[in-house]
Amino acid sequence: MAEAVAVVLFAGVVIYAVFGGADYGCGLWDLTAGDLERGGKIRAQIDRSLGPVWEANHVWLIFVLVFLWTGFPRGFAIIMTSLAVPFGLVGLGVIFRGGAFVFRKSAPTVEQARLHGAVFAVSSVLTPFFLGTIAGAIADGRVTGDGDPFRAWTGPLSLVGGVLAVLTCSFLAATLLAADADKAGDPELAAAFGRRALPTGVAAGAVALGAALTIERYAPTLAGGLHGRAAPLVVVSALGGVLALVDLRAGRWARARVGAAGAVAAVVIGWGVAQYPYLLVDVATIEDLAGARATLAGLLLVSALAALIVVPSLVWLYTLVERPSWNVPVTDGSGARPSWGERRRRAR
């Protein structure tokens, strides 16, 4: 039963890596879009793509934390003791990022919109970096609950994981934005996002190779799993990334996002499979840290009900967003929301 709960928990991690990762990655392209004239269309597309889904994307982070806390309370205590600093920074990043994204839309002046845009963009880059350091700390066995607030998440694998998380999120976001822009009937903007996605994907692949070398040196337990039962998933991830790059090169934006999302999902699943049966690598297994059996049964029941009630709602939300009618510009180049009269004029 503990393993079943762990599977549900890790499914939330995978979904958050894909959907939340694409959400975070938009921040880098917002940050580097340029001034009002050069970056207006890029920021407008980011607003259109994120607007209806960004809150739904981050529900999965709450899901993961609640399941971890309830199903594996001792593991939660060890993780939060060792990783209080990066988790605190992630929390601040999520708050500042979400607030700035909302306030930018209603900013009364271009200057205020720019300030909120800068906060949104910087938070979007720093938050996945710290999430990557958390993943790296768990993967290399540094999360022991020894009370040191910095040792666990400042190791080589954590730092490489942070950089890889930022690049992966940026690659995924640029690919999805290219597909959205193409669907909205703007091939020029789609090509602009594609030009950003291609080198970012290559850079992410190079850092992933560096991460593999770091794992070999500093995380032998994880390396053994990657060489064994998780090896097929590593291959799938590599193939997905290569196919995404080929499709980006050819301008097949919709196909490219399938390969990009598949590559991210496969590598995260591979991480979980490689470290099984450990919840905390080299520290404690899933069974060691599991909560009461009655609690685990309750979690499985709740997750089944959520699958019946919540998942269809999310599928419907993403289905609505996929419709071409959604892609109507709602902001000007600054990111500030136009007046109500201007929005009505544009809608006509």
C-alpha positions, 0 to 999 in steps of 0.5 A: 500500500505504501508503494501505491501511495508513492506511485500516486505521489510521484505521478504528481511530481511528473505532471508538475514537471511537465505542466508547471515546468512549461509555466515556469519556462515562460519567465525566461522568454518574458525576461529576454523578450526585449523592450516594449516594441520588440517584446510586445508580441512575445509577452502578449502570447505568454499572457494568452498561453498562461492566463487560463491555466497557470493556477491549475498547473500549480495545484500539482505542487500542493498535491505533492506536498500534501501527499508527502506530508500525509502519507510519509510524515517522517520523510516530510520532516526529514526533507523539510529539515534539510531543505528548509531554505530552498523550499522557502525560496520556492514558496516565495518565488511562487507567491511573487511570481503569481502576484506579479503575473496578475498585477501586470495585467491590471497595472495602470501604467507601463512603468508599473507593468514593467516592474511586475513583469520583471518580478514575474520573470526573475521569479520564474527563473529562480523558482525552478532552479531551487526546485532542481536543487531539491531534486538533486539533493534527494537524488544524491543522498544528502537529505538526512535531516542533520540540521545543516540548512545548506549542506544538503542542497549545495552539492554538485548534483544539486547545482547541476540539477538547478541549471538543468531545471531552468533550461528544461523548463525554458525549452519546454515553454518555448516549444509550447509557445511556438505551437500556440502562436502557430495555432493563433495564426502567427507563423512569424511569432511561432518561428521566433519561439522556435528559434529560441527553443532549438538552442535551448534544447541543445543546451539542456541536452548538454547539461543533461550529459553533464548531470549524468557524469555528476551522478556517476561520481556523486550518486552511485545508488542512482547511477546503478538504477539508471544503468539498470531498470531505468535505462529504457526511460533514459533512452525514451527521454533522449529520443523524445528530445532529439525528435523535438529538436528535429521537429523544431528545425522543420517547423513542425511546432505541434509535433515538437511539443509532444516530443519535448513533453515526452522527454521531460516526463520520461526523464523524471519517471526514470529518476523515480524508477532508478531510486526505487525502493528509496524515498530518500536515496541511501537514507530510507526506503518507501516502507521505512517512512510510510505513515499508518496503514489507515492513512495510506488507504484514505489517501488512495481513496481520495486520489481515486475520487480526485481522478474521477472529479478533478482530472476531467475538469482539468482535461476540459480546461486544457481542451477549451484552451486548445480551441483557436477561438481562445487565441484572441490578444487581450494585452498590449505590448507592455503587458498592461491590460487595455481599457474595457472599451479597448478590449470590447473594440478588439473583441469585435 
